[in-house]
């Protein structure tokens, strides 16, 4: 199947030999985007393969790509796809941080070499080594803008060769963000990529006329697959911009869509909320979003009021209401699982999230099961979302037991019907709509009842307009004892003011106690953006809870900000 992926890619590049396949758009430093045609990518890929061969030697190899999203990464992506090389895209580690994560990924993946931009080589070397070159796991190679080797760090000892090389190496190892533990590497095959590209492409309308604007991180499945690879495999065009530029200026994101007459773009819920909060009326002057036919919102539960507000605000700039929709997916399923444009409204359901529209094709690969009994639940009942089909990943790298428990689960009494992927997400299906309501690991237990953390967060946020329900972490004070919890929640923006914090605190305490009998031992209200998040923008509740408990025991904390604290008990 790798041959089929390579053939598809080659065909697309040759068909667009003289046409732009990618553009790299920068807000500062360049007045015009840089364009890469099919011929450019083939030429650059050949040069990149020569560099890899020199650094790693002949034979199968795994390369870690620690680039920003620009020409070097795009050329490397094409090189790896054309040459059967396993690629591991990662974020460039910030100096002094993320060292454990970076070291783990490089060692766990069995990397032959790490490639980075020349200016990052010292930073990467420090992130990968405790004792200089003595424990550097593999060569670190810094490339210039022309892909020529500008600098290199070599291990003091020869790198250890894996005892048993993978007989069927994956195309990518996609590392999940992790919560309280180190990230796990999902093995993504060519077969999965082609299957999921077809599934997502059909639902999103990806084709030769597609014009995609992608700001999502290229080391995350939504950016790598959805924003770069799928448009390429479907014959379209994709413009790449830095995530930092979108965060600094959501108006630049929308202006790029308008200027390029883009048809597809999107991101997590925070991106849509960020645009609503920070794109001014002046920014909208001359903005034309009428070409934006697919505005997908996913990677985290989508607040029920967010997309209607986005449609209303930017409908004045030509955005069609049916272009904006919620979607669902995860790296363990390659990327996309559900969600598409729909003219009709979902049924009235007492939920706090926007549902994802199901087609006949996506409905066939989704089931809702009781996570304990492994039996399917009735329509409208909550359970764990299970997925199956050719998009399912091939397990976690070097974690056979966890892979079997996640990727190879059979429904009770239906063992002969094949296996499912357990997502760990809680949801329900009502008619043709999938509602995602939370995570199993974020369940709160009180008085024998199971409550999704997101439910408590939504109820708390409803007590004041300044509180952001999509940026909160509720967790048990002590997991061994039910009935007591902590809430840490962000304000929606720096302009969101709580004039009577004690009154808001009391209202939250009463509402939560009245609904579930849970006592809130502490409430913290933080400035926007202070809670720890994954690369896709999800709140890292488990890590935040662990750090809060460590702080309580005097061990310090790293995932929560103590800027504002409202003690709920005994105040």
N, C-alpha and C positions, 0 to 999 in steps of 0.2 A: 504493500500500500504506500510505502515511502516513495516508490517509483511513480505512483499516480500523483502524489503531491508535487514532486519535482517536475513532472511533465506538465501539470496544470500551471505551476508557477512560470516555467519556461515559456509556455504558450502565451501567457498573459504579458510577459515582458517583451516578447518578440512582436506581439500585436501592437504594443505601445512603444515601439522602438524609438520613435521621434516625438512622442507625446509625454507630458508630465504624468508620472505615476504618483510621486510625492512632492509636496512643497514643505519647506520649513519656514514658518512664519515667526518673526521676532518683533516684539513691540519696540525694542530699542536697538540701536546699533546697525540696523539695515533697513533701508527705505523700501526695498522690494524683497519678496520671498525668494529663497533659493529653490530651484526646481531640479528634480531628478527624473530623467526619462528612463524608459526601459533599457536603452543602450547604455546610459550612464550607470545604472544599477548593475548590469552585467559586467561592465568594465571594472567598476569599483569592487564588486564581489570577487573577481579573479585576483585583483591585487590583495584583497584581504586574505584570501585563501593562501596566497604565497607567504604572507606574514605569519599566519597560523602554522603553516608547515615548518617554517624556520624556527618558531618558538616551541612547538610541541613535538615535532618529528612526524613521521608518516604513521598511518594507521588510524583506528577509531580514536576520537577525542571528545572531551567535554570542555567547552569554553564558557567561562563566566564573563558576562558582558556588563561592565560597570560604567556605562556612558550616560551622558544626558541624551535627551531625545533630539537627535540631529542626524546629520549625514553619516557619521561614523556608525551609529547604531543601525540605521536603515540599511547601510551597505553590509554590515555584519549579519543582519537578519537574512538577507538574500543569500549571502555566502553560505551560511549554515544550512539553509533549506536546499540549496543546489548541491551540497557536498555531503549530505548525510552526517552532519556533525550535530551533536547534542548541545543545545544552548541553554544557559541559565541567566536570564536577565535579572539584574539586581539594582536597587537604588544606590547612588553614590553615597557612601556613608559620610555623615557629618563628622568633622574632626572632633575627637574625644567622645563620640557616641556611636552606638550601633555596632561596636566592635565584636561583641559576643555573637550577635546575629550574623554578621558578615563572615566571621571565622567559621561558624557552624555551617553555613551554606557552602562555602568553598570546600571544607573537609567532607561534608556529607555527600556532596555531589561527585566527589572524586575528580575535581577539576584538573585538567591538564595545564591550564594557565588562566590567569585573570587578565583581561584586556580593559584598559581605561584610557581616558584622555591624558596626554602627557603631563598636564598640570596637576593631575590627581594622583600621580604615582606614589609620592611620599605619604599622602594621606592613606591610600590603600595599603601600603606596606605596613604602616603603624597599626591599622585596623586588623591586619591579618596575623600579626606577630606579637608575642609577649616579650621576646628576647632578641630583637633584631632579626638577622637572617637565620639564626640558629633553628627557629621553628617555623619558618615561612613554609607553608604547605605546598606551594607550587610557584612557578615564575609569575611575576607581575610585569606586564608589558604596557608601557605608555606610548600611545600613538599620536602623531601630529595630525593636523587637519587633512593632510594628503594620504593618511593611513600608513605612512612610513614610521618605522620604529624610532622614537625619539629618546627613549630611556627604558631600562629594564632592571628589575631586581631578581636575582637568582637565589634559590635556596642554598644554604650552606651544605645541606645533604641532598642527595638525589631523591626526588619525590617517590613515595611508595606507589607501586603499581598495584591496582586492585587484583585480588587473588583470582577472581572469576569475572572477567568482563561480561557485560550484559550482552546476551546473544541477539537481542532485539532492542537496541538502544532507542530511547524516546527522542522525539524531535526537541521537546522542551522539558525541563524540570521547572515547574512553576511553584515557587515557595509561597505558602500561605503566610498571612501576617502573624499568626500565633496570638495567644492572649496572655497566659502566664508562663508559657513554656516556649522553647525554641521552635521556629517554624518547621513545618513539614513540607517535603517536596513532592508535589503531585506529578506523576509521570504522564506526559501528554504525547500520544502517538499520532502519526500521520492520518490514520483511519479516523480517529476522533476529530481531528481538525477539519477534515473534509466533510464529515457528517455534520458537525456543528456549524460549519460555515454555510452549508446548505440550509439547515434548519433556521439559523438566524437570518441568513440572506433572504430567504423567502418571506419571512415575517417582517423584515425591515425594508424590503424592497431594494436590496443591494444589487446593482447591475452595472453595465458599462457607462451609464449616464450618472452614476452616483458621484456626488461631490461631498466628501466627508470632512468635517473639521474636528480634529481630535486634540484635546488637551490632557486627556487621562494618562496617568503614568504608564510608560511602556514596559515596566516591570510588573505590572498588575494585569490580570487576565482581561479586564474590560478594555484597557488601553492597547495591550499587545494584540489580542485576538480581534476584538471588535473595532478598534480604531485604526489598526495598521494592517493586520494580515487578511482579515475578511474582505475589506474593500479591494485589496490587491488581488485576491483569488477570484473575486467576482468581476474583475475587469474595470473597477472604478478608480477614482482619484481621491487621495487623502492628504489634507494639509495638517501638519503637525505643529503644535505650539506647546510651550512649557507649562506644566501645571502651575508653577509659581506665577507666571504672567496672568493666568486666568484668576488665581486667587487675589493677586494684587489689583486686577482690573477686570471684573466680569463684563464690563462694557466692551473691553477689547475682544473678548470671546464673541459676544453678540455682533460686534462690528465686523469681525472677520467672517462670520456666517453671512452677514449682509453683503459685504464687499465681494466675496468669492461666489455668491449665489449658491451656497451650500445647501444640500438636500438632507443631510443626516448629521446630527451631533447630539450630545447628551452627557449624562454623568449621574453621580449620586444625588440624593435629595439636597445635600448641603449646597451644591452648585446652583440649583434653582432658587433656593432660599437666599443664597449669597447675591444672586442677580437681582432678586426682588428688593433686597435691602440696600444695595449699593449702586445700582444703575439709576442715575438721575433722569429727570425729564429732559434735561439738556443733552445727556448722552443719547437720548432716543431721537434727537433731531436728525432727520434723513435716514433713520434706520429702516430697512426693508427686510422683513423676515418672511416674506410670502413664499420664498423658495424652500423654506425649512419644513420638509414634509414628514420627517421622522425625528421627533424630539423625545428620546427615551430617557427614563429616569429609573435608576435601579441601584444595586449593590447594597442597599439598606432599606428597611421599611420606609415607605413614603407617606408622610403625614397627609391625612385626608383632605385638609384644606389647602395644601401647597400647590398642587397642579391646577385646580380651579383658579387660584389667585394668579398663577403665572399666565394662564390662558387669557384671563381678563386684562392683566396689565399689558402684555405684549401683543395681544390681539390688535391693539391700536397701531402696531407696527407691521401688521399684515400676517401675523402668525395664526394659522388655522387652528380652531379648537381641537379637531380630531388628530392633529399632528402630535399632541403631547400625551404621553401615556407612561404608565409604570411597567417595569419589567423585572424579571427575576432570573438569577443564575448564580453559579459559583465555579471556582476553579476546578473542583473535583468533577464537574460536568463539562469541562473545557471552557465554557463561558455561559451560553444562553440556554435557558430552560422554558421561559414563558413570557408572555406580554406582547401586545401589538396594538396598533391603532384600532379604535372602535368608535362608530358614530353614536351608538346607544349608550346610555348611562348604566352603571351597575345597579343591582337591586339594593333596596334600602336595608342595610345591615348595620347593627350597632357596633361598628369597628372604627378604630382611629386611623386606619391606613387605607391608602388607595389600592384597590385590587389590580391584578394583572389579568388581562383578557386571555382566555384559552382558545386556541384553534383546535380542530379535530386532531391535528398532528401532535400538538403539545399536550393535549388532554390524555392522549394514549400512553404517554410516557411518565405521567405523574400519578401518584397515589398518596392518600392520606391514611396513616396507620397509627394505631396505638403503639407507642414505643416500647411498652413493657410486654404486651401480649403478642405483638407483631400481627394483629388482626386489623383489617381495614375498618375505618369508622364510617358512620353514616354521613350522607351529604349534609353539610352545614355544621358538622361537629369538628372540633379541633383535634389535631393529632400531629404527628411528625410527617414532614414532606419527604417522600421517597421518590427517586427517579430511576429510570432505566432506559436502555437504548444504546445506540452506537456512540453517543457523545460521552458515555461514562468513562472516567479516567481508569488508568491501569494500576491504580494503587499508589501508596506513598513509598517513596524511595527508602530502602533499608528498614522498613517498618512492616514486616509481614503480618504480624498479629493485628495491628491496628488497621491495616489494609483489609484484611478479611472481615473485621468487624464493621467496617464502613462501606466497602465496595462490593461485598459478596453476601448480602443478607437475603434470606428467603422469607416470604410471608408464611405465617403459621398455617400448616395444612396444605400449602401450595408449593412445596419444595420443587416439584417437577416443572413449575412454570418459570423457572429461571430466578436470577438474583436481582437485587435492587441496590441502589446507592442510598445510604442513610445520610440526609443532609444536616441533621441536628437542628433544623428550623421548624418552628411551629406554624401551622397554617390550617386553612379549611377551604373547601370548594363549595361555592354556592352558584348553581347554574353553570354558566360559562366563565366564572370568575374565580381566581385564586387569591386568597387573602393571606399575606404573611404577617404574623403577629408577634413573633419573638424567637428566642433561642431556648432550647431545652436547658442548656447549662445556666441560663439566666432566670430560671424559675425560682420564685420565692415560695416558701411553705409556711402557712400560718393556720392554726386551728384545723389541721387536716386538709386544708385546701391548697391547691397549686395555683399561683398567680404569676403571670408573666411580668417580668420587671418592667417591660414597656407599658403595661396597663397602669401600674402605679405611677410611672413617670408622666404618662398622659394626664392622669387625674390630678396630679400635683401641679402640672403646668397650667391646667385649666383654671387654677385659682388666681392667676395674674397674667396679663397679656405680655409682660416682659420676659416670661420664662419660656425656654425653648424645649419642647417635649422631645425633639429629635436629637438633643445634645444633653443627655442625662444618664446617670448610672444609679440604679437602685439595687441594693444587695442586702443580704442578711447580716446583722451585726455579728452573729456567731453562727456559722453554718450548722453547728450541732444543736442549736436551740432555735426553735421557731418563734414567730410572733414579734420579733424586734428587727428593725431594718434601719438603713442609712440611705439618705438621698443626697446626691451631688448633682447639681443642675446648673447649666449656663444660662446667662441672659441672652436674648436674641441678638442684641447689638450693643455697642457702647452707648448708644442713645437711649437704650431701654432702662428706665429708672424705676426703682421700687421705693416709693416714698414712705411706706409703712412696713418695713421688713418684719417686724414682730407680728403685725396683723396678718400678713401673708403666711408667715410660719404657722400661726395658730389655725388659719383656714386649711392649710395643707394637712396638718396633724389631724384635725377633726375629720376631714374628708377621707383620709386613708384609714383612720380608725373606724369610722362609720361604715365604710365599704367592706373592709376585710378583717377588722379587729387587729390590725398591725400597729404597733407602737413605733414611731419614728424616733430613734435615739439622737439623731443629728441630721440637720439639713444644712448643706453648704450651697451658696449661690455664687457662681464664679463668672468672671468676664468671659465673653465669647472666645472660643478657641482654646481654652485651657485644659480640657479633658483629653486624655490620651486617645488616639485614634489609630485604626489600621490604615494601610496604604489606600484602601478604598473608601475611607471616611467613616467607617463604623466605630462606634464607641467601644473601647476595650474594657468592658465592665469587669471581667475577671481580674485583669491586671490592676485596675483601679481599686477593686475591693481588697486585693492582696496588699497593695501599698497602703491603703487606709488602715488595715489591721497591723501592718508593720509599724506605721506611724504611731498607732495607739500603744504599741508595746515599746516605743522609744527607739525603733530601728530606722526611722526616717522614711520618706516616701518620694516617689518619682513620677507618679501618674496623676496626682491630684494637686491642685493649687489651693493653698490655705488662705487666699486673699479675703474671703468672706465666709464666716461660719455662723450659723444660727443653731445653737443647741436646742433641741426640741424637748428633751427630758429634763425636768427639774429647773427650767428657766423661769 
